[in-house]
Amino acid sequence: MNLLGLHHITAMAGDPVANVAFYTRVLGLRLIKRTVNFDDPSTYHLYFGDTVGTPGSALTFFYWAGQPRGRIGSDQVTATAWSVPAASLDFWTARLTAHHLPFTTEARFGDQVLRFADPDGLGLEIVATREPDPRQPWSHPDIPIAHGLRGFHSVTLTHAASARTAALLVSTMGARETTRDETTRRARYALAQGVPGTCLDLLTLPDGPRGQPGLGTVHHVAFRVADDEAELAARSEWQTAGLNVSPQMDRNYFHSIYAREPGGILFEIATDTPGFAIDEPLETLGTTLKLPARYEPHRAAIEATLPPLPA
Ligand code: ZN
């Protein structure tokens, strides 16, 4: 399977206004797409990323106002990590402190990691990595480009037992284990070259709490392929491995297939094409509500139900 790394991560949040303020003003991401949940157009589906929404930078949210928080635990994606240079550790430590965001630090495979949560409790990390990462961050008035979030570093998947997930990653999805820490029971897999944006960690916590879906939890993680041909080849390989794979679906900005891995986490494979500029210019990404054609006749009613977002 010819995966290129991480594509996007989709999570569940409560209030879209607080969510936009956090990701754009505190973390300095760009709101790259404002659309609706295609299954419930009375709620937003918002995408954050770098300047153009490069695959490997996009974090997206569904909004379930008033629903209970989930519980972070096993059989979930338990952390979404961004990459910054090692020299940016002090900047982000100071910035999280200035925004009164509680955080912890840990050393992980030679890098320093800041661990914190978004307003709904979603597990986030900033990995200050010694690895070169040439990806360019979105510009933010308070965050010098040198310190901006480069895109994802990795995701952490937690299971009570990780063996079957590891077997799928290695035997079917072309990943390789690059390093492992027996003390913390964390193993790192490279989906492609093993550089930031292509890493996935399996954390084995036999006695940890079981995850519960809800606000502040990840809905699914998507991996990159170049195009439809690579996606359909990947689909065959997932089927051969015995996974129950969805048909290919058109998500406007990419094409997707879905399957639940043996540990219960929803995996997606998404194409790099056509990308987020398919329905608006790059310069103004995310500034107006984009609707799929079938909802355009109902635009006025849909817009009336959606709360205004921070500029
Ligand atoms: Zn997705």
Residues whose N, C-alpha, C, O or C-beta is under 5 A from the ligand:
A	BS01	ZN	T10 A222 E268
